[in-house]
Amino acid sequence: MAVGEICNREVVVAEKTLSVVDAAQLMRKHHVGDLVVVDEKAGRKRPVGIVTDRDIVVEVVAAGVNPESLKVGDIMGPEVATVRESEGLFEALRYMRDKGVRRMPVVDSTGGLVGILTLDDLLSLLAEEMTDLAKLVSHERQREATVRT
């Protein structure tokens, strides 16, 4: 299964110049724990970073920095890990593990933002698949019991 089939296509985005306070309010408004930081060129949004609620807590609140004085670009990581929408889920999971990230913007073949893949998305999908496998085992036992009695 390709990443593009399960990623969330409703991504909350921000520009580097957005204040950290406005970023936190945007996260609260949309009930999300991250914002994908984008540059827009020729009508295409390209991910250049990601800011999480944890970034705000660790880099701003815990450090005692005035949030009014910072922009999203000041606290986002120096590099963003992205995955193409055509990439397989297990490859994406391996890449997330290698990069140590819980969220990855999903891009099309030209690098344009199309969605976001989160560890929560993958865990939900894997839980569904495990449930289906468990049901298969149960059904097989029932079928065998019916056939062999």
C-alpha positions, 0 to 999 in steps of 0.5 A: 500500500502506498503512503498516498492512500492513507496519509491525511490530505488536510494539512495545516501549514504555516510560513516561516514568518508566522509568530510562535504564538500564532502557530500555537493558536493555529494548532489549537484551532485545528486540534493538531500537534504540528504545522508543516512549514512551507514555501509557496512558489508558483502556486505550489506549497513545498515543505521546508520544515515542521514545527510541533507542539513539543518544539514550542514547549521545549524550545520556547516555554521551557527555555523561558524565551518570550514567544512573542519574539520568535517566528516559526522559522526560528524553532523549526528543525534545520531539515525536514524528512519527507516521503513521496506519496508513491512510497510503500508504507513499510519503507516510509516506516523504516525512513521515519525510524531512521530519521527519528521522526513521528511525522512526515510531510507527504509530497508528489513527484515534484516535491509539492505538499499533498499530505502528512503521514504520522506515526498515529496513522501507521499505528491505526492501520497496523492495528486494523490489519492485526485485528483482521489477522486475528479474525482470520485465525478465529474463522479458520478454526470455526470453519475447520470445526464445522467441516471436521465434525 
